[in-house]
Amino acid sequence: MEVASEASDFRQWDELIPDALGLIFKNLSLKELLTVIPMVCKSWGKAVMGPYCWQEVDIEEWSDICPEPQHLDRMIQMLISRSCGSLRKLCVSGLKNDMMFSFIAEHSNSLQTLSLPRSEISDSIVEQTIGSLSHITFLDLSCCGKIGFRALEVIGKNCKLLVKLFRNMHPLDIVGMPIVDDEANAIAATMPRLKHLEMAYHVISTESALQILKSCTELELLDLRGCWGVKLDDEKYLEKKFPKVKVLGPLVQDRYEENEWDDNSFYSDASSEYLAWEFVDDDDDFDDDGSYEDMWDGDGRLEQLELRFYQGNEHETEGGFGWPPSP
């Protein structure tokens, strides 16, 4: 009787409330969340199908090695739909079209952190949809070559809470380009509350860099590494005029970690795996609304999805693409 009494003081794992399970499952990998947890028990399966596990979604590493754009699109649609509007953080690399940016904006009104490096999104789609992302405080649009000052200007006008912006470029993309200050001027004119700004490898002038420093009065860090058109040699002037700001560059005195600048569709760890979800029925309309009971009983949802594991590309890099030396 005593043993039974002691046992009754402890709750079973499958009796934990979904919120608690969601906090625990955050420590698992994407692969484990999507393939292992649903098979443990009904309550765990229900938790992973709901919003509790998907308030913060970071699939940047997985998306870097996903070779099929349609797999990436379907994964984003599925995870955002599961978040039920509660998504606060999304990190994904290499969006291939405007449609997915529009989907993110339309279904993620609570988003605060958005990281979309190396994505092929346009000025026009940002102008059309950015009003739905007004709560963003951190935005990474590094190496997004199809957007320019128009997108940054409308972002600044709509995202008044934005305090951290990454707009770094690939060093090879700026070779031979003339100085263009449009983006720097758009940031200076519309983003006065920025505290952290990275603009590595932009072809901008000293004047536009100083305008950012003057206009963004709450700025604490400005990364101008690789911005060879900027001449900020007078350190005493900077310390006196902008004492709260740490300015990096334009000289490059360190390196990004190995492979930071790699195009991961060609250079990836041969031992890595990625998970692609493909609808067997090839239905173009995404649907993740099936009941979990149907999934558990094997009457539908599991049979409509096929899990495929692919090995990463077997290409080896000869040294990392670090910061190039100063010209």
N, C-alpha and C positions, 0 to 999 in steps of 0.2 A: 504493500500500500504506500509505503514511504517513497519507493522508487517511482511509482505511478504519479504520486503527488509532485515530485521533483520534475518529472518529465512534462507535466502539464504546465509548468511555469515557463516553458520554452515554446515559442511558436515555430511551426514548420516553415521551411523556406518558401514553399508554394503558397503560404498564407500571408506573405508580406504584401503590403499595399503597393499598387503599381508605381507610385511616386518613389518609394524606397528602392524598388527593383530597378527603376530607371537610373537612379544615382549609382547603384552598384554596377549596372551594365555599362556605364560610361567608361569603365576601365578596360573593357574588352575591345578587340579589334572589329573592324567592319565585317570581316569574314565570319567571325564567331557570332556576331549579333544576327547576321542574316541566315546562317546555315546551321549553327549549333543550338543556340538558345531556343528557337521555336520548337525543337524536337525534345526538349527536356520534359516539359509538362504544359498543361493547358494555361495555367496562370502566367507562366513565363512567356508563353507564346502570345497571349493577349497583351502583355506589357510591351513586348518588342514590336507589336503591330500598332500600338498607340503612340501618342505624342511624347510620352515620358522619356523615351530614349533618343529623341530626335530634336531636342531644343537647341542642341549644338551639333552641327554636322561638319566634320572635317574629312573630306575625301580627296584632298589635294594630292597626297602621295599616290593613291590608287588611280586617280584620273591622269596622272603623269604617264602611267604605263598602260593606259587603256587605248588600244589601237583603233577601236570602232566608235565613231561619234554617236551612233544610235544607242550603243550600250551606255555611254555616259549620259545621254539625254534621258534614257529610261530610268537610270539609277537616280538622277536628280529629281525627276518627276515623282518617283516612288517615295523617296525619303521626305521631300517637302510635303507631299500629300499626307504622309503619316504624322507629320508634325502638327497638323490641324491648325495652322496659323500661329503656333507658339515658337516658331524658329527664331532664335536670337543670333546664331552664328552660322555662317556658311563659308567654307573654304573649298574651292574647287578650281582646278587649273585647266585651261585650254578649251573653253566653250567655243564651239565651231560656228555658231549662228546667233542671230538676233532673237530668234524664237525662244531660246532657253532663257535669255536675260529677261525677256518679257514675262515668261512663266514665273521666274523667281520674283520679279517685282509684284506681280499680281497676287501671289500666294504667300508673301512673306512680309506682311505689314509691320511685324514686330522686330524685324531684323536690325541688329545693332552693329554687327561685325560682318563685313562682306569682303572676301578675298577672291579675286578672279584673275590672277596673273596669266599672261600669254593667251588671253581670250580674244576671239575675232568678233568683237561687238562694234557697232557703228555709233557715230554721233547721233544719228536720227533716232535710234531705238532708245538711247539714254534720254534724249530730250522728251520722248513720248511717255516714258514710264517712270522716270526718277521721282516723280511726285509721290509715288507709293512707298518710297524708301526714305522718307524724311527723318526717321529715327536713327539713321546710321551714324555711328561715332568713329568707326575705323573702316577705311576703304583701301584696298590694294588693286590698282590697275596697272601694275608694272608690265612692261613689254606687250601692252595692248596697242598694236600699231595702227589700227583702223580708227581710233578715236583721237580727238585733238582738243583744241581750246573750247570748241562749242560744247562738248560734253562736260568738261571741267567747269565751265561757266554756269551751266544749268545745275550741275551738282552743288556748286557753292551757293546758288540762290535757293535751292530747295532743302539741302541738308544742313540746317543751321546748327546741328549738334556735332558736326564733324570736327574732330580734334586730331585725328591721325590719318595721314594720306601717304601712300606709297605710289610713286609714279616713276620708278626706275626703268631705264631702258637697257636693251642689250647693246654692248659696246660696238658690235659689228654693224648694227643697224644705223649708226650715226656717221659712218665713214663717208667723208666728202660732203656732208650736209652743211648748208649755210646756217648762220645764227638766226634763230627764229624765237622771238620772245612771247608769242601769243599765249602759250600755256602758262608760262610764269606770270604774265600780266593778268590772266584770268584768275589764277589762284590768289594773287595779291588783291584783286578787286572784290572777290566774292567769298573768301574764306578767312576772315579776320580772327577766328577763334582757334585756328590750328595751333597745336602744341608740338607736333612732330611731323616733319615733312621730309620725304626722301625723293630727290630728283636726280639720282646718279645717272651720268652719261646722257645728259640733255645738252643740246647745243644752244645755250642761252648766253646773254651778255651780262657784264658786271652790273649794269644799270637795273636790269630786271631782277637780279638776285638781291640787290640792295632794296628794291621796291618791296619785295616779299618781306624782308627784315623790318622795313618801316611799317608796313600795313598789317602784318600778322603780329600784333603786339603781345600775344600770349605765347609766342613761339619759344620752345625750349631746345629743340634740336633741328638743324637744317643740314641735310646731307647733300653736298654738291660734288662728291667725288667723281672724277671723270668729266666734269663740266669745264672743258679746257678754255672756253671763251670767257670764263669768269676769272677776274684778277682781284684777289682779296689778300694782298701781301701785307697790308698794314694791320697787324694783329692788335696793336695798342688802340687803334681807331675802333676796331670791332668791339674790343673789350669795354671801351669807354662809351660807345654809342649803343651797343646792344649787350649789356653785361649778363643778361639772363640766358643768352642763346649760345649753345655750343654748335659751332660750324665745322663740319667735316669737309675736307677737300679745298680746292679742286684736285690737289695732288693726291695720288693714291699711294698710301704707305702700308697698306695691308692687302689681303686677298679675301675674296669670298671663299667659303669652304669649298672643297673639291666638288666639281661638277655643278656648281650653282648655276652656271650659265648654259648647261647642256640642254639640248633639245631631247627630252626624255623619250620621245617616240623613236629615237634612234640609239640613244645611249642609256642603257639601263642595266641593273644588276641581273645577271643571268639566273640567279637563284631566286629572284623575286617572283611572286605570283599576283595575279589580279583576278578579281571575280567579275564576271559579266553575266547579267540577267537578260535572258532573251525570251520573248513570248513565243511559244511554240506555234500558236495559231496565227502569228504574224499580224495580229490586229493592231492597226496604227493608233487606236484610241487607248490611252493608258487607263487602267482600271485596277485599283488596289483596295476596293471597297468590300470584297468578299468577307463573309464572317469567318472567324477563326475556327469555329466548330467544323465548318466545311473543310478547312485545311487539315485539321487534326484527324478527321474521319477519312481523309483521303478521297473525298468525293468531288474535288474540283480544283481548288487553287494550287495545290502542289503539283497536280498533273498539268496545269496550264503554264507552269514555269519550268524552265530547264536551267540548271546550274552548270556552268562550264568553267573550267579552270584552264588558263593558258599560261605557258611559261613566258618569262620576259625575253626580250630580244637578246641574242647572244653576241652583242657587240661590246668590245672593250675599248675604253678610252685610254689614250696615252697621255696621262697627266690631266689635271683638271683645267677647266676654263676659268681661271681666276681673274682678278683685276689686271688688265693690261698695263704695262708701264706707261708713265707719262710720255707724251710725244716730245 
